[in-house]
Amino acid sequence: MPEITPQPDYVAWASLFASEWLLLAKGHGDYEDLFSQGLALYRVVGGQPAQEIAAVHFKSCSSDHEDLVRDPAGEFEKLATRAEIIMNGDKLDPALQEFAFNVVELCAATADGFGHPKKGNAGDRIRALYGRLPF
């Protein structure tokens, strides 16, 4: 009989996060994208229950099903379009994306001191919503 290898904690946490999120969204979402987001979130809030983080993340998304998946690059592109840095429909070049992620980290670092010891801090939330994915 083949031996079953247990999943690493971060994989199990990300899977639980994605599954719970999809339950809350009544199936509207992409498991692979949510799993990737779970991996990123684990780095900043992995000490908290995945179901609770999924509920907070889900509530922070708009009710429009197209906005239910984390997309910081898309948000950066909307902002750059509004500021007339790029044309509508254009993508940010790698240097501008790097700049945007650095601004996110700067803001998150400033907010690290604000929050609750058990619920996380404002910096973690900023990174979870707008920080770069770990891959």
Buried (B, 14 or more C-beta within 10 A) or exposed (E): EEEEEEEEEBBBBBBBBBBBBBBBBEEEBEBEBBBBBBBBBBBBBBEBBBBEBBBBBBEEBEEEEEEBBBBBBEBBBEEBBEEEEBEEEEEBEEEBBEBBBEEBBEBBEEBEEEBEEEEBBBBBBBBBBBBBBEE
